[in-house]
């Protein structure tokens, strides 16, 4: 089967149903997607399958504190709910592992108090929001689910849909029909082999392409000359590939901060910055403002203050038909006083609260140059010399106290020493006394 024809076939199947996509988060080297409500409240096994079907990877493996905080960021806005994650002990009770085989006991864990307790055979893990903890649950419960995919494995095709417009007899009109909605006319140059089977749901739908015409008749593809009135097939791509221009999160007072956020899609998505969940002003008169255009927004903090410390979220979204999918990324910006040094970054503190205080591990600022250090070096020999002098004086004083007093001389010039004398008296037989 021709690869391009197969790709078209798969794209057509993608348009058959819509998942209840809540939000997508781009963070570090992963893409996280949250599905929930209605048809996406499913059993654990179905949730894992749907992550793959939606080209969203697999149920999330929360192997680090950072990933746990990113999952919390993804789900917290949507209220108090439980969502499936990729942990279970279905094969051996008490032997919890991620679905890739990694044992939970070998790494990070964040169970709620008293969990997992295997209450009446609970074998599948879920994420509790907003408590930010894990729980074991019966695998046949119906919950939403959180998918995880390596960023390097994510591509535009994961977010592409085929959208059909009004019939047209001319390529230029077909192009205009797609452009009217911000889409692109789907282009295919050559088809040697076409799929023979297509879902009956498409009926007698026909599709017109830029170079040649491929027509869907009933349940199969046929090639025809492009002089008929045919429905145009347009390519639309949901928002994807959100990028924040820097990973730096620590700044000093009075710094000018500029951070770009970009996103791709067809049509190009609207991109906006939020401080916490409050939109950042677009007025350049403000100390904190953003400059936005299609596909890009730049956050600007003119003169950073400690009070500007916050989580800054970048949101991007476009609309395809009635489907609007929210995509976001974030930075935890910390502004430190000038008198203090920026602390060693121990990793992004994804759990930072809005308008949070400075972290406790801020250190005093070291001299900023060799000159500053040299100006203080004169104190070292001075302090050392004073200490040595004090020790010598104390030694001399102690030695003088330990020496015996010099002998005294009488008037005749003879020296004598006073000693304590004990006198004993004895009585003689004649009654006299002798000493």
C-alpha positions as CSV (number, residue, x, y, z in Angstrom):
1,X,0.0,0.0,0.0
2,X,1.3,3.5,-0.9
3,X,2.5,5.2,2.2
4,X,0.8,8.5,1.3
5,X,-2.4,6.8,0.5
6,X,-2.2,5.0,3.8
7,X,-1.5,8.2,5.6
8,X,-4.6,9.8,4.1
9,X,-6.6,6.7,5.2
10,X,-5.4,7.0,8.7
11,X,-6.1,10.7,8.8
12,X,-9.6,10.0,7.7
13,X,-10.1,7.6,10.5
14,X,-8.9,10.1,13.0
15,X,-11.8,12.4,12.1
16,X,-14.4,9.7,13.0
17,X,-14.5,10.5,16.7
18,X,-13.3,13.2,19.1
19,X,-11.8,12.5,22.5
20,X,-12.8,14.7,25.4
21,X,-9.4,16.4,25.5
22,X,-9.0,18.7,28.6
23,X,-5.5,20.0,28.4
24,X,-2.0,19.3,27.0
25,X,1.1,20.3,28.9
26,X,4.6,20.7,27.4
27,X,7.2,20.4,30.1
28,X,10.9,19.3,30.0
29,X,11.2,16.4,27.7
30,X,7.5,15.2,27.8
31,X,4.1,16.0,26.5
32,X,1.3,15.2,28.9
33,X,-2.4,15.1,27.9
34,X,-5.4,14.9,30.1
35,X,-8.7,13.3,28.9
36,X,-11.8,13.1,31.0
37,X,-15.6,13.2,31.1
38,X,-18.3,11.4,29.1
39,X,-16.8,8.8,26.8
40,X,-13.4,9.3,28.2
41,X,-14.3,8.2,31.7
42,X,-13.2,4.6,31.1
43,X,-11.7,1.4,32.7
44,X,-7.9,1.3,33.3
45,X,-7.2,-1.0,30.4
46,X,-9.3,1.1,28.0
47,X,-7.5,4.2,29.2
48,X,-4.1,2.7,28.4
49,X,-5.4,1.7,24.9
50,X,-6.8,5.2,24.2
51,X,-3.5,6.9,25.0
52,X,-2.0,4.9,22.1
53,X,-5.1,5.4,19.9
54,X,-4.9,9.2,20.4
55,X,-1.2,9.2,19.5
56,X,-0.6,10.5,23.1
57,X,1.8,7.8,24.2
58,X,0.9,5.7,27.3
59,X,-0.6,6.2,30.7
60,X,1.8,8.4,32.6
61,X,4.7,6.9,34.6
62,X,5.3,9.2,37.6
63,X,8.9,8.2,38.3
64,X,10.1,11.6,39.8
65,X,8.9,14.4,42.0
66,X,9.0,16.7,39.0
67,X,6.7,14.6,36.9
68,X,4.3,14.3,39.8
69,X,4.2,18.1,40.1
70,X,3.6,18.4,36.3
71,X,0.7,15.9,36.5
72,X,-0.7,18.0,39.4
73,X,-0.4,21.2,37.3
74,X,-2.2,19.4,34.4
75,X,-5.2,18.2,36.5
76,X,-5.6,20.7,39.4
77,X,-7.5,23.2,37.4
78,X,-10.2,20.7,36.6
79,X,-11.3,20.1,40.2
80,X,-11.6,17.2,42.6
81,X,-11.3,14.0,40.5
82,X,-9.4,10.8,40.1
83,X,-7.5,10.0,37.0
84,X,-5.8,6.8,35.8
85,X,-1.9,6.6,35.8
86,X,0.2,3.7,34.5
87,X,0.8,1.8,37.8
88,X,-0.7,-1.5,38.8
89,X,-0.2,-4.8,40.7
90,X,-2.6,-6.9,38.6
91,X,-0.2,-9.8,38.1
92,X,1.2,-10.1,41.6
93,X,-0.5,-8.6,44.7
94,X,1.6,-6.0,46.3
95,X,4.2,-6.0,43.5
96,X,3.5,-2.5,42.2
97,X,5.2,-1.5,39.0
98,X,4.8,0.9,36.1
99,X,3.4,-0.6,32.9
100,X,6.9,-0.6,31.4
101,X,8.0,-3.0,34.1
102,X,9.8,-0.6,36.4
103,X,9.2,-1.4,40.1
104,X,7.7,1.4,42.1
105,X,9.8,0.3,45.1
106,X,13.0,1.2,43.2
107,X,12.1,4.9,42.9
108,X,9.8,7.8,43.7
109,X,6.4,7.1,45.3
110,X,3.7,9.5,46.5
111,X,0.9,7.4,47.9
112,X,-1.9,8.9,50.0
113,X,-1.9,8.0,53.7
114,X,-2.7,4.4,54.1
115,X,-2.5,3.5,50.4
116,X,-2.2,1.2,48.7
117,X,-4.5,-0.9,50.8
118,X,-5.9,-3.4,48.3
119,X,-9.4,-2.7,49.6
120,X,-11.6,-5.5,48.1
121,X,-9.0,-6.1,45.3
122,X,-7.8,-2.7,44.2
123,X,-5.1,-3.3,41.6
124,X,-4.8,-0.1,39.5
125,X,-3.3,3.2,40.4
126,X,-4.9,6.6,40.0
127,X,-4.0,10.2,40.7
128,X,-6.0,12.2,43.3
129,X,-6.5,15.8,42.5
130,X,-6.2,18.3,44.2
131,X,-4.5,16.3,47.0
132,X,-1.6,15.5,44.7
133,X,-1.3,11.9,45.9
134,X,-1.8,8.4,44.5
135,X,-4.4,5.8,45.3
136,X,-5.2,2.2,44.4
137,X,-8.6,1.6,42.9
138,X,-10.6,-1.1,41.2
139,X,-9.5,-1.4,37.6
140,X,-13.1,-1.4,36.3
141,X,-13.9,2.0,37.7
142,X,-14.6,4.7,35.1
143,X,-12.1,7.6,35.4
144,X,-10.4,10.0,33.1
145,X,-6.7,9.4,32.2
146,X,-3.4,11.1,31.9
147,X,-1.2,10.2,28.9
148,X,2.6,10.8,28.5
149,X,4.7,10.9,25.4
150,X,8.4,11.6,24.8
151,X,8.7,15.0,23.2
152,X,11.1,13.7,20.5
153,X,8.4,11.2,19.4
154,X,5.8,13.9,19.0
155,X,5.0,15.3,15.6
156,X,2.4,17.4,13.7
157,X,0.7,14.2,12.4
158,X,-0.3,13.4,16.0
159,X,-2.6,16.5,15.9
160,X,-3.7,16.5,12.2
161,X,-7.3,16.2,11.1
162,X,-9.0,16.2,7.7
163,X,-11.7,18.8,7.4
164,X,-14.1,18.9,4.5
165,X,-15.5,22.2,3.0
166,X,-18.2,23.1,0.5
167,X,-18.0,21.6,-3.1
168,X,-15.9,23.4,-5.7
169,X,-15.0,22.9,-9.4
170,X,-11.7,24.9,-9.3
171,X,-8.5,24.4,-7.3
172,X,-8.3,28.1,-6.5
173,X,-11.8,28.1,-5.1
174,X,-11.0,25.0,-3.1
175,X,-7.9,26.7,-1.7
176,X,-10.0,29.7,-0.7
177,X,-12.5,27.4,1.0
178,X,-9.8,26.0,3.2
179,X,-8.1,29.3,3.8
180,X,-11.4,30.9,4.9
181,X,-11.1,28.7,8.0
182,X,-7.3,29.0,8.3
183,X,-6.7,25.5,7.0
184,X,-4.6,24.3,4.1
185,X,-5.7,22.4,1.0
186,X,-4.4,18.9,1.3
187,X,-1.9,18.2,-1.4
188,X,-1.1,14.8,-2.9
189,X,0.8,14.5,-6.2
190,X,0.5,10.8,-7.2
191,X,-1.3,7.7,-6.2
192,X,-0.2,4.4,-7.5
193,X,-2.2,2.2,-5.1
194,X,-5.2,3.4,-3.1
195,X,-6.9,1.8,-0.1
196,X,-9.8,-0.4,-1.2
197,X,-11.8,-0.2,2.1
198,X,-13.0,2.9,3.9
199,X,-15.5,3.2,6.7
200,X,-19.1,3.2,5.5
201,X,-19.7,6.3,7.7
202,X,-18.1,8.4,5.0
203,X,-20.8,7.5,2.5
204,X,-20.3,9.1,-1.0
205,X,-18.0,11.8,0.2
206,X,-15.6,13.1,-2.4
207,X,-12.3,14.9,-1.9
208,X,-10.4,17.2,-4.2
209,X,-6.6,17.7,-4.0
210,X,-4.2,20.3,-5.5
211,X,-2.5,18.1,-8.1
212,X,-4.8,15.2,-8.8
213,X,-8.2,14.2,-7.6
214,X,-8.8,11.3,-5.4
215,X,-12.5,10.5,-5.0
216,X,-14.2,8.5,-2.2
217,X,-17.0,6.6,-3.7
218,X,-18.9,4.5,-1.1
219,X,-16.3,2.5,0.7
220,X,-13.3,2.9,-1.6
221,X,-11.0,5.4,-3.3
222,X,-11.1,6.1,-7.1
223,X,-9.0,8.5,-9.2
224,X,-10.9,10.9,-11.5
225,X,-10.1,13.9,-13.6
226,X,-10.3,17.1,-11.6
227,X,-13.1,18.8,-13.6
228,X,-16.0,17.7,-11.4
229,X,-17.7,19.5,-8.5
230,X,-16.0,17.9,-5.5
231,X,-15.8,18.5,-1.8
232,X,-12.4,19.9,-0.8
233,X,-10.3,18.2,1.8
234,X,-8.4,20.6,4.1
235,X,-5.6,19.9,6.5
236,X,-6.0,21.2,10.0
237,X,-3.6,20.8,12.9
238,X,-4.5,21.2,16.5
239,X,-2.0,23.3,18.6
240,X,1.3,21.5,19.2
241,X,5.0,22.0,19.7
242,X,4.7,24.7,22.5
243,X,8.1,26.0,23.4
244,X,9.3,28.5,26.1
245,X,12.5,30.2,25.1
246,X,14.4,29.7,28.3
247,X,14.6,27.3,31.3
248,X,16.1,30.0,33.6
249,X,13.8,30.7,36.5
250,X,16.0,32.7,39.0
251,X,16.5,36.4,38.5
252,X,17.7,39.4,40.5
253,X,15.9,42.6,41.4
254,X,15.9,45.2,38.7
255,X,16.5,42.6,35.9
256,X,14.7,43.1,32.7
257,X,13.1,39.7,31.9
258,X,11.9,38.7,28.4
259,X,10.5,35.2,27.7
260,X,9.1,34.0,24.4
261,X,6.4,31.4,24.1
262,X,5.7,29.9,20.6
263,X,3.3,27.3,19.4
264,X,2.5,25.7,16.0
265,X,-0.8,24.6,14.3
266,X,-3.1,25.2,11.4
267,X,-4.6,27.7,11.8
268,X,-1.9,29.4,13.9
269,X,-2.9,29.3,17.5
270,X,-3.5,32.3,19.8
271,X,-0.7,32.4,22.4
272,X,-1.1,34.3,25.7
273,X,0.8,34.6,29.0
274,X,-0.8,34.4,32.5
275,X,0.6,35.3,35.9
276,X,-0.9,32.5,37.8
277,X,-4.3,32.2,36.0
278,X,-4.7,35.9,35.5
279,X,-4.0,37.1,31.9
280,X,-1.0,39.4,31.6
281,X,-1.8,42.9,30.3
282,X,-1.0,43.8,26.7
283,X,-0.5,47.5,27.7
284,X,3.1,48.5,27.4
285,X,2.5,51.1,30.2
286,X,2.4,48.2,32.7
287,X,5.5,46.9,34.5
288,X,4.5,43.4,33.4
289,X,3.0,43.1,29.9
290,X,3.0,40.8,26.9
291,X,3.3,41.4,23.1
292,X,1.2,38.8,21.3
293,X,0.7,37.8,17.7
294,X,-0.5,34.6,16.0
295,X,1.7,31.7,17.2
296,X,3.8,33.8,19.6
297,X,3.7,35.9,22.8
298,X,6.6,37.6,24.6
299,X,6.4,38.1,28.3
300,X,8.2,41.3,29.5
301,X,8.9,42.3,33.1
302,X,10.6,45.7,32.9
303,X,12.1,46.0,36.3
304,X,11.8,42.8,38.2
305,X,10.7,42.9,41.9
306,X,10.6,40.3,44.6
307,X,6.8,40.5,44.4
308,X,6.9,39.4,40.8
309,X,7.8,35.9,41.9
310,X,5.1,33.6,40.6
311,X,4.2,30.8,38.2
312,X,3.9,32.2,34.7
313,X,1.8,30.0,32.4
314,X,1.8,30.2,28.6
315,X,-1.5,29.1,27.0
316,X,-2.0,28.3,23.3
317,X,-5.1,27.2,21.4
318,X,-6.8,27.2,18.0
319,X,-10.2,26.1,16.9
320,X,-11.0,23.3,14.4
321,X,-14.7,23.1,13.9
322,X,-16.2,23.1,17.4
323,X,-13.0,21.5,18.9
324,X,-10.8,23.8,21.0
325,X,-7.9,22.2,22.7
326,X,-5.9,23.9,25.4
327,X,-2.2,23.6,25.4
328,X,0.2,25.1,27.9
329,X,3.7,25.3,29.5
330,X,5.0,27.2,32.5
331,X,7.9,28.7,34.3
332,X,8.3,29.3,38.1
333,X,10.0,32.7,38.0
334,X,11.8,33.6,41.3
335,X,13.1,37.2,41.8
336,X,15.7,37.6,44.6
337,X,16.9,40.8,46.4
338,X,20.1,42.3,45.1
339,X,21.8,41.8,48.5
340,X,21.4,38.0,48.2
341,X,22.9,35.5,45.8
342,X,20.7,33.4,43.6
343,X,20.5,30.0,45.3
344,X,21.8,26.9,43.6
345,X,19.0,25.6,41.4
346,X,18.0,22.2,42.8
347,X,15.6,21.6,40.0
348,X,12.4,23.4,39.1
349,X,10.1,23.7,42.1
350,X,7.0,22.7,40.2
351,X,5.0,22.9,43.5
352,X,5.5,26.7,43.8
353,X,2.3,28.5,44.8
354,X,1.2,31.7,43.1
355,X,2.9,34.7,44.6
356,X,5.0,32.4,46.7
357,X,7.7,33.7,49.1
358,X,11.4,33.2,48.4
359,X,12.9,29.8,49.1
360,X,14.7,29.3,52.4
361,X,18.0,28.3,50.8
362,X,19.0,31.7,49.6
363,X,22.7,32.4,50.4
364,X,24.6,35.6,51.0
365,X,26.1,37.1,48.0
366,X,29.8,36.5,47.5
367,X,32.2,39.3,46.2
368,X,31.4,39.9,42.6
369,X,35.0,40.4,41.4
370,X,38.7,39.8,42.3
371,X,39.0,43.5,43.3
372,X,36.3,43.1,45.9
373,X,38.1,40.1,47.3
374,X,41.6,41.8,47.4
375,X,40.1,44.8,49.3
376,X,39.3,42.4,52.2
377,X,42.6,40.4,52.2
378,X,44.5,43.0,54.4
379,X,42.4,41.9,57.3
380,X,43.7,38.4,57.4
381,X,47.4,39.0,58.4
382,X,46.3,41.7,60.8
383,X,43.9,39.4,62.7
384,X,46.5,36.6,62.6
385,X,49.3,38.9,64.0
386,X,47.1,40.2,66.9
387,X,46.3,36.6,67.9
388,X,50.0,35.7,67.9
389,X,50.8,38.7,70.0
390,X,48.1,38.0,72.6
391,X,49.4,34.4,72.9
392,X,53.0,35.6,73.5
393,X,51.9,38.1,76.2
394,X,49.8,35.4,78.0
395,X,52.8,33.0,77.9
396,X,55.2,35.6,79.4
397,X,52.7,36.5,82.1
398,X,52.3,32.8,83.1
399,X,56.0,32.3,83.2
400,X,56.7,35.2,85.6
401,X,54.1,34.0,88.0
402,X,55.7,30.6,88.2
403,X,59.3,31.9,89.2
404,X,60.2,31.8,93.0
405,X,60.6,35.2,94.8
406,X,64.3,36.5,94.9
407,X,66.2,36.1,98.4
408,X,66.2,39.2,100.7
409,X,69.4,40.8,102.3
410,X,69.8,41.9,105.9
411,X,71.7,45.0,107.1
412,X,74.9,43.1,107.1
413,X,74.6,42.2,103.4
414,X,73.8,38.6,104.0
415,X,71.0,37.0,102.0
416,X,68.3,35.0,103.7
417,X,65.2,33.3,102.9
418,X,62.1,33.2,105.2
419,X,61.1,29.7,105.9
420,X,58.4,28.4,108.2
421,X,60.0,26.7,111.3
422,X,58.4,24.3,113.7
423,X,59.7,24.6,117.3
424,X,59.4,21.6,119.7
425,X,60.1,21.9,123.5
426,X,61.4,19.1,125.7
427,X,61.6,19.2,129.5
428,X,64.9,18.0,131.0
429,X,65.2,15.9,134.2
430,X,66.3,18.9,136.3
431,X,63.0,20.7,135.3
432,X,64.4,23.0,132.7
433,X,63.2,23.2,129.1
434,X,65.1,22.6,125.9
435,X,64.1,23.6,122.3
